[in-house]
Amino acid sequence: MTIMMPAADQAVLARREAIVAALRKIVPGEGVISSAAEMLPYESDGLMAYRQPPMVVVLPDTTEQVSKVLRYCFENGIKVVPRGSGTSLSGGALPLADAVLLGLGKFKRIREIDFDNRAVVTEPGVTNLAISTAVAHAGFYYAPDPSSQIACSIGGNVAENSGGVHSLKYGMTTNNLLGCEIVLMNGEVVKIGGKAAEPSGYDLMGIITGSEGLLGVITEITVRILQKPETARALMIGFAEVEQAGQCVADVISAGIIPGGMEMMDKPAIHAAEAFVHAGYPLDVEALLIIELDGPGVEVDELITRVEAIALGCGSTTCQISTSEQQRLLFWSGRKAAFPAVGRISPDYLCMDGTIPRAALPLVLRRMKEMSAKYGLGVANVFHAGDGNLHPLILYDANKPGELQRAEDFGADILRHCVEVGCFLTGEHGVGIEKRDLMPSMFSEIDLNQQQRLKCAFDAQGLLNPGKVFPTLHRCAELGRVHVHGGKLAFPELPRF
């Protein structure tokens, strides 16, 4: 592992048998997994370049059990790493050798469907797609749709503030979240929000959404559902130059048109996706835009005409418009399957996640080509072009010495460049361990300390998901202000990295 993690607490590891026995009393039956072989599936999340077996895995299935597990760990100074479906691409659910891995996979029940209030109350282990499936018979759906929606859990979506191809118009998870139940590290159960669109008081849901398991464990979620639009059609537009596609994105938005989704793929990604799903993508173009327009039929027809004209003005060479729902879904199938498709052409890849201003798209893509030559590694680009969320896939072979390190350095350069052009290290995948050490490139020490104070308000002992997000490890009493007096370091027992 090339990314440093906190040193294991040997005193906790020495008590492992007693800890496992205590947890079995809280979660009986098959709720505790402690053998090395059975814990193997939990040693990594979607960022599979990094692996670490947990000390023990606990799989509760009630809020009460979660509360008791956290209270026990709180009282005994034991770290806890929450985990949903494990599809995180930033290492946010990477276990620690001296921590309890708290899996929410058994929380897979939809508790209530309320069409009158257009809300669904669900447990965190329910998959993203399952919510839309549960309400489809009444003409409703849940708008955020990450490409992993068939597997990723709604609790993980909240933890990472996930997006998807339709986030441009309908927003990220935070824009579709109404309420949640959270268990704090000391075992207290807190309910925030509800079915009302705008609850009073502090925006605690805004704090919890995207908090990456550092503030509490989510055990119930209330989301907003929407009625399906009357019409939805997609355009598949090819360009001879990436710059032309980038200009088309900017021109569509500046014309006051907000598509349901607007995605871009470059040539390597187009070829990989077409070979995988046979969606009919043109193979002689450098960039492909998929633009979906939805709403009343008359409005969609008018918008299609306007978007066609804008694309032609930007130099489009091909334009295909879906004529059926089946064809619309086929257009999207390649984009949705882009990540596994690229996995067929490279032994390994790192999926990056950063944001840029839309106007900077041509510049950033040119810079990535230069970086690709510098590091001697290929890159395929798929991204949410409408909201400037990049997903470069850096191709490498972990069996070749030094290639993982080069891929990491390549990815770090891409993310630094995202900050340089005026945006952020992450759009929806979270910080986790992947971007943790890059946080100072975006935030000052004052900024990071203020974030740490918020963390301390929820988890004063720093037991929840330590080693993630914050680039330096310090307890709430220190807040980064380490003072050496007489050659002695304060709090010498604290692990530092």
Disulfide bonds with the S-S distance in Angstrom:
Cys456-Cys476 1.94
